[in-house]
Amino acid sequence: MSSLLIYSGLSSLLLGAILGLIAAIKGFALNNYKIELITKPNPIIKKKLQKYTKPALLFFIIGAILLAIGISIGLTT
């Protein structure tokens, strides 16, 4: 049971990382491939990236919870 929770937590974290990477690449493309150290937030780009950033954050939170539960069950048995 603990290994199932650990692996599902890790896979959820991996999925969140992939979605976060897609959001970063799309944000870089929407910013006309410019890297600026001091940038003003652009609400148009933020709105376009929300379909990737919200699920990525959700997968990170769910993955961390599942991983913590799996590790705690594994350590107690």
N, C-alpha and C positions, 0 to 999 in steps of 0.2 A: 504494500500500500504506500509506503513512504517513497519507494523508488518511482512509483507512478506519479505521485505529487511533485517530486523533484524534477522529473523529466518534463512534465507538463508545464511546470513553472519556468524551467529553462527555455522550453520552446516558445512560451508566451513572451518571455523577455527577448528572445531572438526575433520574433515577429514584430515586436514593438521597435526594436533597433532598426529593422529593415524599413518599416514605415517612417521612422525618424530620418533615416538616410534619404529616402525618397523625397521627403519634405525639404530637407536641406538642399538637395540637388535642384528641385523645382524652384525653391526660393532663390538660389543662385542664378538660375536661368531667368527668372522673372525680374531680377535686379540687373539685367543686361550684362551678366558675367563680370560684374565689378565687385571688388572687395574693398570696402571702405571701413576704416577703423571707427569712425564716428558716423553713425547713420541715424537718420530720422525714421521713425516707424512709418511705414506706408500701409494705410488701412486696406487698400485694394489687394496688396500682396498677402497681408495677414488673413483676409477673408478667403482668398483662394487656397491658402495652405491649411486652413482649419480642418478640411476634410481628411488630412493626413496627420496633423498633430494631435487632435483629440483622440482618435483611436490608438495612436502610438502611446500616449500617456496612459490610456485605459489599460492597454496590454502590459505596460510596465508595472502598473499598480497591481493588476491581477497576478502577473507572473511573480512579483516579489512576495505577495501574500501566499501563493501556492508553494513557492520555494521555501519560505520560512516555516510553513506548516509541515511540509515534508521533511525538512531537516530536523525540526523539533520532534516529530514522531520517530524518525530514524535514530535520534540520539537517546530517546527514552527507552527504546526496546533493545 
